[in-house]
Amino acid sequence: MALDTELVTVTPMRAAIARRMQASKQEVPHFYVSADLRMDAAAEQVETLNRGGGRARVSLTALLVRACALALREHPQLNAVWTDDGLALAEQVNVSVAVAVDGGLVAPAVLDADRLDVRATAEALSDLAARARSGKLRSTEITDGTFTVSSSWDTQSPVARLTDLLHSTWWPVLTVSPFLAAVNGYYDDASLTSPTVGNAVFDTRDGRLLFVITTSGYIGPHDDLTSTFEPAAYGLRIDLTSAAILGYALISGPTFALGSLHLALASAVPSGTYAGVLELRDAAGQYTQAAVLMQTVADTTPPVASAGADFTVDEDATMAFNATGSTDNVEIVNYTWTFVDGGPRSLFGPDPSYVFATPGTYVVTLTVRDAAGNAATDTVAVTVRDVTNPTLTLSSLAEGLIYSGSLVITANATDNVGVVRVKLFVDSVSIQDDFAAPYEFVLAAGSLSVGNHTIQVIAYDAAGNSASQIRHVTVVAGSGGGILPNVVVFGGLILLVLAGVAGLALVLLRRKRPRPPAMVPSPPPSTEVAQGTTAPLEEPPTEPAAPEPTPPTEPDPDFDLPLQ
């Protein structure tokens, strides 16, 4: 009788792991060497190093990788691979570290591990683990390992911290893909008479709530402002004295506002009492379970928050925050960034990205929390630079304009922040400034000479960005042209000169006018006698009478004065 079976399809990664492990066992001889080591001194060194701060928390794994790297450099025969041609010694010491990811296991390598100190090794391990879980490993980090270190368990437990603006709680989650996690619970909004069963699905890379799945469909976090989610899960009830399992119970968490609900996976949980459950099932289907209690000491040491240095970014550019300098004696499990950009904004994670809506200076507050709820804050100032030029048009000045008289220039200027000044230039010479809309300039008649001119208008914003418009115009003579004042001036001068010349000519003409002639005596009568006549008797001569004196007259100033 054939055994009934069910074929379960596995992921390509799991299939590859199975093939490699089978081939390894079949083709490579195995032997095992074990030793017990006291790690007290190592644990003290880890604590000392972590008190000094650093970008990544130093762990025992970092010390182990460092120790293996130094041993391999000292004994290169162990840093080797057997081939058909002999023992191939590797020139580099690349220590691989097993990292559990959703759907399988990968072992990326810390390249040149023998050249790194403990802190640099810890930072490399933290970076490798993060990129392994996000699928961003380099090919050399996967293929070039020469030695592998693996811890005995996966510290990334399926436990997360659920938070909104008012509530916070620890809750078990179900990982459904490399980047997705789900939480069971109840969805509710104002349109429902009672809550309905739903599953909240989160992006584990940044903790965003993507949607809630209910029987009616998919609901986004901002589809309904009244929507809420209450997590719920079945758990074991255990007697904390005897560790006896008392049964199952349905546990509900606080009610969260859907619009601000966020999830942060954690590898550490708050201090307190925990139970580990062992479940056994044999081939006959018999089942049993047992619990063991674990007590963790209280963590009262707060983390140290580091939001990084203040920085400047251009508007409309994607910027990334950086809280990797934050530290904690155990582990930071939650990073929250809050600020105001047109309204309250919240970002989550150690290095979220954001694009600010408008230029300005923003104060961003980082809050970090550890698993015990201890918190610390830091702030960073982000200056968003205005790099957008204003827009400028000239509504009353056409290119190539020919005109006479006065000229009115109207400018329309706008900016994403605000225009602070509009300036007028004529032939590269600054003429006028206008500081408030409407922007208008008037060139009076005659202010420009006849001919060609270049008119330029420039608009400025507060950041110094500018926009320019240039027009070429021609001024011609006319009632408002630039020639009229010259005609008046020169015409007046010519008239004055002509009047002066006419006056001088009149003076000269009157100077040359002749005086009346003097009196001339009449000639004596003729003494000749005609034939047959008798000559008259001759009278004795007499003295001519003296002329009668005439009274003197006033001198004529136009004629009697000497010429100059």
C-alpha positions in Angstrom: 0.0 0.0 0.0 1.5 3.3 -1.1 2.1 6.0 1.5 -0.1 9.1 1.0 2.1 12.2 0.7 1.6 15.8 0.0 4.1 17.7 -2.1 5.1 21.1 -0.6 6.7 23.5 -2.9 9.7 25.4 -1.4 11.3 28.7 -2.4 14.3 28.6 -4.8 16.5 29.7 -1.9 15.5 26.7 0.2 15.9 24.4 -2.7 19.5 25.7 -3.3 20.3 25.3 0.4 19.1 21.7 0.3 21.2 20.9 -2.8 24.3 22.5 -1.3 24.0 20.7 2.0 23.4 17.3 0.4 26.4 17.8 -1.9 28.5 18.9 1.0 27.7 15.8 3.0 28.2 13.5 0.0 31.4 15.0 -1.4 33.3 16.4 1.5 34.6 14.3 4.5 33.3 15.8 7.7 34.8 15.7 11.2 33.9 17.7 14.2 35.9 19.4 16.9 34.3 21.1 19.9 35.5 23.0 22.9 33.9 24.9 25.8 35.2 28.4 26.3 34.7 30.9 29.2 33.5 34.2 27.6 33.6 36.3 30.8 36.5 38.5 29.6 34.9 38.7 26.1 31.6 39.8 27.6 33.4 42.5 29.7 35.2 43.7 26.6 31.9 44.0 24.7 30.4 46.0 27.5 33.4 48.3 27.6 33.4 48.9 23.9 29.7 49.6 23.8 30.0 52.2 26.6 32.4 54.1 24.3 29.7 54.5 21.7 30.0 53.8 18.0 27.9 53.5 14.8 27.1 49.8 15.5 26.7 47.8 18.7 29.6 45.4 19.3 28.5 41.8 19.9 30.2 38.6 20.8 29.8 37.6 17.2 32.1 40.5 16.2 34.7 39.3 18.6 34.5 35.7 17.3 34.8 36.9 13.7 37.8 39.0 14.6 39.5 36.0 16.5 38.9 33.6 13.6 40.3 36.2 11.1 43.5 36.6 13.1 43.8 32.8 13.5 43.4 32.2 9.7 46.1 34.8 9.0 48.4 33.0 11.4 47.6 29.6 10.0 46.9 30.0 6.3 46.6 26.2 5.8 43.1 26.5 7.4 42.2 29.3 5.0 42.1 26.9 2.1 39.9 24.8 -0.2 40.7 21.3 -1.4 40.7 20.8 -5.2 41.6 17.9 -7.5 44.9 19.5 -8.1 45.8 20.0 -4.4 45.2 22.5 -1.6 44.3 26.0 -2.8 45.4 28.6 -0.2 43.3 31.8 -0.3 45.2 35.1 -0.3 42.4 36.9 1.4 40.8 36.2 4.7 37.0 36.5 4.1 35.0 35.3 7.0 31.3 34.4 6.2 28.6 34.8 8.8 25.3 32.9 8.6 22.3 35.2 8.5 18.7 34.0 8.6 16.4 35.6 6.2 12.8 35.0 5.3 12.7 31.8 3.2 16.2 30.6 3.9 19.7 31.3 5.1 22.6 33.2 3.5 26.2 33.5 4.6 27.7 36.8 3.3 31.4 37.4 3.8 33.2 40.1 5.7 35.9 40.8 3.1 39.5 41.2 4.4 38.3 40.5 7.9 41.9 40.2 9.2 42.4 43.9 8.4 39.5 45.2 10.5 39.5 46.0 14.2 36.6 44.9 16.4 34.5 48.1 15.9 34.9 48.0 12.1 34.0 44.3 12.2 30.8 45.1 14.1 29.9 47.7 11.6 30.5 45.4 8.7 28.4 42.7 10.3 25.5 45.1 10.9 25.7 46.3 7.3 25.8 42.8 5.9 22.8 41.6 8.0 20.7 44.6 6.9 21.6 44.2 3.2 21.1 40.4 3.4 17.5 40.9 4.6 16.8 43.6 2.0 18.3 41.6 -0.9 21.2 44.0 -1.6 24.3 41.9 -1.2 27.2 42.1 -3.6 28.1 39.0 -5.6 31.7 38.9 -4.1 30.2 38.9 -0.6 28.2 35.7 -1.4 30.8 33.8 -3.5 34.3 34.8 -2.0 34.0 33.5 1.6 36.9 31.4 2.8 35.6 30.5 6.3 32.2 30.5 7.9 31.0 31.4 11.4 27.4 30.6 12.5 25.6 31.4 15.8 23.4 28.8 17.4 20.2 30.7 17.0 18.5 33.4 15.0 18.2 36.5 17.1 15.6 38.1 14.8 12.4 36.9 16.5 8.9 37.5 15.0 8.1 40.1 17.5 7.4 43.8 16.7 6.4 47.0 18.4 3.1 48.5 17.2 2.8 52.2 17.7 0.6 55.2 16.6 0.6 58.7 18.0 -1.1 57.6 21.3 -0.5 53.9 21.9 2.4 51.4 21.8 2.6 47.7 22.5 4.7 44.6 21.7 2.9 42.0 19.5 3.7 38.8 17.7 3.8 39.1 13.9 3.6 36.7 10.9 6.3 37.2 8.3 4.7 36.5 4.9 7.6 37.5 2.5 11.1 39.0 2.7 9.6 42.5 3.1 6.0 41.9 4.4 4.7 41.1 7.9 1.1 40.7 9.0 -0.8 41.2 12.3 -4.2 39.6 13.0 -6.9 41.6 14.6 -10.1 43.6 14.0 -10.8 46.5 11.7 -13.5 49.1 12.5 -14.7 52.5 11.1 -17.7 54.7 11.4 -19.7 52.9 8.7 -19.6 49.5 10.5 -22.0 48.4 13.3 -19.3 46.2 14.8 -15.6 45.5 14.2 -14.7 42.9 11.5 -11.9 40.5 11.3 -8.9 41.9 9.4 -5.2 41.4 8.8 -2.9 44.5 8.8 0.0 44.1 6.3 3.2 46.1 6.9 6.4 46.8 4.9 9.1 45.6 7.2 11.8 47.8 5.6 10.3 51.0 6.9 7.4 49.8 9.0 4.7 51.5 6.9 1.2 50.1 7.1 0.3 49.1 3.5 -3.3 48.0 3.9 -5.8 46.0 5.9 -7.4 43.0 4.3 -11.1 42.3 5.3 -13.9 40.4 3.8 -14.9 43.5 2.0 -11.5 44.1 0.3 -8.4 46.1 0.8 -8.4 49.3 3.0 -5.6 51.8 2.8 -4.3 53.6 5.9 -5.8 56.9 4.7 -9.0 55.8 3.1 -11.1 56.6 6.1 -10.1 59.0 8.9 -12.2 57.1 11.4 -10.7 53.7 10.7 -9.0 51.8 13.6 -7.2 48.5 14.1 -7.1 46.3 17.2 -4.5 43.5 17.2 -5.6 40.1 18.5 -3.9 36.8 18.9 -4.3 33.4 20.6 -1.7 32.7 23.3 -0.9 30.1 26.0 -1.8 30.9 29.6 1.1 29.7 31.7 1.3 29.6 35.5 4.3 31.8 36.3 5.0 29.8 39.5 4.9 26.2 38.2 5.3 26.8 34.4 2.1 24.7 34.0 0.3 25.3 30.7 -3.3 26.3 31.6 -4.7 26.6 28.1 -5.2 29.0 25.3 -6.7 32.5 25.5 -7.6 35.3 23.0 -5.6 38.4 23.8 -6.4 41.8 22.4 -4.2 44.9 22.2 -5.0 48.6 22.2 -7.0 50.2 19.5 -4.8 52.1 17.0 -5.6 54.8 14.6 -5.0 53.3 11.1 -3.6 56.5 9.6 -0.6 56.6 12.0 -0.1 52.9 12.7 3.5 51.7 12.4 5.4 48.4 13.0 9.1 47.9 14.0 10.5 44.4 14.1 12.7 43.8 17.1 15.4 41.3 18.1 15.1 42.3 21.7 12.0 42.5 24.0 11.4 44.2 27.3 12.7 42.8 30.5 10.4 40.5 32.5 9.3 36.9 32.7 9.0 34.8 29.5 8.1 31.2 28.7 9.6 29.0 26.1 7.2 26.2 24.9 8.4 22.9 23.6 6.0 20.9 21.5 6.5 17.2 20.6 4.6 15.0 18.2 5.4 11.3 17.4 4.7 9.3 14.2 1.5 8.0 15.7 0.2 11.6 16.1 0.6 11.7 19.9 1.3 15.3 21.0 2.6 16.9 24.2 4.0 20.2 25.2 5.9 21.8 28.1 7.0 25.2 29.1 10.1 26.7 30.7 10.2 30.1 32.4 12.9 32.7 31.6 13.5 35.8 33.6 15.3 38.8 32.1 16.7 41.6 34.3 15.3 45.1 34.0 17.1 47.4 31.5 17.1 50.9 33.0 19.8 52.4 30.7 18.4 54.8 28.2 19.7 54.8 24.6 21.7 57.7 23.2 20.0 59.4 20.3 22.0 60.9 17.4 20.1 62.6 14.6 23.4 63.6 12.8 24.7 67.0 11.9 22.6 69.8 10.5 22.6 69.9 6.7 21.4 71.7 3.7 19.5 70.2 0.7 18.0 71.6 -2.5 14.3 71.8 -2.8 12.6 68.9 -4.6 15.6 66.7 -3.9 15.2 63.4 -2.0 17.2 63.5 1.3 17.9 60.7 3.8 18.0 61.1 7.6 20.7 59.1 9.4 20.3 57.9 13.0 22.9 55.1 12.8 25.0 56.9 15.3 22.4 56.2 18.0 23.4 53.6 20.5 22.0 51.5 23.4 23.4 49.0 25.8 21.0 46.3 24.4 19.4 47.4 21.2 17.4 50.3 19.8 14.1 48.9 18.5 12.3 52.0 17.3 13.3 55.2 15.5 10.7 57.9 15.0 11.3 61.3 13.2 8.7 64.0 13.7 8.5 67.5 12.1 6.0 69.9 10.5 5.9 70.3 6.7 2.5 71.7 5.8 1.2 69.6 8.7 2.6 67.0 11.3 4.8 64.4 9.7 6.2 61.2 11.1 8.9 59.0 9.6 10.2 55.7 11.0 13.5 53.8 10.8 17.1 54.7 11.2 17.5 56.2 7.7 14.2 57.2 6.1 14.0 59.3 3.0 11.9 62.4 2.4 11.2 65.3 0.0 10.3 68.6 1.6 7.4 70.5 0.0 8.8 74.1 0.3 12.1 75.8 1.0 12.8 76.9 4.5 14.4 75.6 7.7 12.9 72.6 9.5 13.7 71.3 13.0 13.3 67.5 13.0 13.1 65.6 16.3 14.4 62.0 16.5 13.1 59.7 19.3 14.8 56.4 19.8 13.5 53.6 22.2 14.9 50.4 23.4 13.0 47.2 24.2 12.5 48.2 27.8 10.8 51.5 26.7 13.7 53.7 27.6 13.8 56.7 25.2 16.1 59.5 24.2 15.7 62.4 21.7 17.9 64.5 19.5 17.2 67.2 16.9 18.6 68.1 13.5 18.0 71.3 11.5 17.4 70.8 7.8 17.7 73.8 5.5 15.9 73.4 2.2 17.5 75.6 -0.4 15.3 77.6 -2.9 16.7 76.8 -6.3 13.7 77.7 -8.4 14.0 80.8 -10.6 11.1 83.3 -10.7 9.0 83.5 -13.9 8.9 86.9 -15.7 6.9 88.2 -18.6 6.6 91.7 -20.2 3.1 92.4 -21.2 3.5 95.9 -22.8 6.9 95.8 -24.5 7.3 94.0 -27.8 10.6 93.0 -29.3 11.8 95.5 -32.0 9.3 98.2 -30.9 9.7 101.6 -32.7 8.2 104.5 -30.7 8.3 108.2 -29.9 7.1 109.8 -26.8 6.9 108.1 -23.3 7.2 104.4 -22.8 5.4 102.3 -20.1 6.9 98.9 -19.2 4.7 96.4 -17.3 6.3 93.3 -15.8 4.5 90.2 -14.5 6.8 88.3 -12.0 5.9 85.3 -9.8 8.0 82.9 -7.6 7.4 79.7 -5.6 8.4 81.7 -2.5 8.1 85.3 -3.5 9.6 88.1 -5.7 11.4 90.7 -3.6 12.6 93.1 -6.4 12.2 93.8 -10.1 15.0 95.9 -11.7 15.0 97.9 -15.0 18.2 98.4 -17.0 18.6 100.5 -20.2 21.7 99.9 -22.2 23.2 98.0 -19.2 22.7 100.9 -16.9 20.4 100.5 -13.8 17.5 102.9 -14.1 14.7 101.9 -11.6 13.7 99.4 -8.9 10.2 98.2 -8.0 9.6 96.2 -4.8 5.9 95.4 -5.0 3.4 94.2 -7.6 2.2 95.5 -10.0 5.7 96.1 -11.3 5.7 99.1 -13.7 8.3 101.5 -15.1 7.8 104.7 -17.1 10.4 106.2 -19.4 9.4 109.8 -20.0 9.4 111.4 -23.4 12.8 112.6 -24.3 14.6 110.5 -21.7 16.1 108.4 -24.4 18.0 109.7 -27.4 17.0 108.9 -31.0 18.4 105.5 -32.0 18.5 101.9 -30.8 18.4 100.9 -27.2 18.5 97.6 -25.2 15.9 97.3 -22.3 16.4 94.6 -19.7 14.1 93.7 -16.8 15.3 91.3 -14.0 13.2 89.7 -11.2 14.8 88.5 -8.0 13.6 86.2 -5.1 15.0 86.2 -1.6 17.5 83.4 -2.4 19.1 85.4 -5.2 17.5 83.3 -8.0 16.6 85.5 -11.0 14.7 85.7 -14.3 15.4 88.1 -17.1 13.7 89.5 -20.2 15.4 91.6 -22.9 13.8 93.8 -25.5 15.4 95.9 -28.3 13.6 99.2 -29.1 14.1 102.1 -31.5 13.4 105.7 -30.6 12.4 108.0 -33.5 11.9 111.8 -33.6 8.3 113.0 -33.0 6.1 114.9 -30.6 7.5 112.8 -27.9 10.8 112.0 -29.5 14.2 112.9 -28.1 15.0 115.5 -30.9 12.4 118.2 -29.9 14.4 119.8 -27.0 17.4 120.1 -29.3 15.4 121.8 -32.0 14.0 124.4 -29.5 17.4 125.1 -28.1 19.3 125.5 -31.3 16.4 127.4 -33.0 16.4 129.9 -30.2 20.1 130.5 -30.4 19.9 131.0 -34.2 17.1 133.6 -33.8 19.2 135.5 -31.2 22.2 135.6 -33.5 20.1 136.8 -36.4 18.6 139.6 -34.3 22.0 140.7 -33.2 23.3 140.8 -36.7 20.3 142.8 -37.9 20.8 145.4 -35.2 24.4 145.9 -36.0 23.7 146.3 -39.7 21.1 149.1 -38.9 23.6 150.9 -36.7 26.2 150.9 -39.5 23.7 152.1 -42.1 22.6 155.1 -40.0 26.3 156.1 -39.3 26.9 156.4 -43.1 23.8 158.6 -43.9 25.0 162.2 -45.5 24.4 165.6 -43.8 22.4 168.5 -45.7 24.7 170.4 -48.2 26.1 174.1 -47.4 24.5 177.3 -49.1 26.1 178.3 -52.5 25.9 182.1 -53.6 24.1 182.9 -56.9 26.4 183.8 -59.9 26.4 187.6 -61.0 24.3 188.7 -63.9 25.8 188.7 -67.4 27.3 192.1 -68.7 26.9 191.3 -72.3 24.2 193.5 -74.0 22.5 192.4 -76.9 22.6 194.5 -80.1 19.9 197.3 -80.1 19.5 197.4 -76.4 20.6 199.7 -73.7 22.7 198.5 -70.8 21.4 199.3 -67.4 23.3 201.5 -65.1 25.8 199.9 -62.9 24.9 200.1 -59.2 27.6 200.2 -56.6 28.5 197.0 -55.0 27.1 196.2 -51.7 28.3 194.0 -48.9 26.5 190.7 -48.6 24.3 190.5 -45.6 25.5 188.2 -42.9 23.4 185.1 -42.3 21.1 185.2 -39.4 22.3 183.0 -36.6 20.2 179.9 -35.8 19.7 178.5 -32.4 21.8 175.4 -31.5 20.1 172.0 -31.6 20.5 168.9 -29.3 23.1 166.3 -30.5 21.7 163.1 -32.1 23.1 160.2 -30.1 22.8 157.8 -33.0 25.0 159.8 -35.3 27.1 162.2 -33.3 28.7 159.6 -31.0 31.9 158.1 -32.4 31.7 154.5 -33.6 33.2 152.0 -31.2 
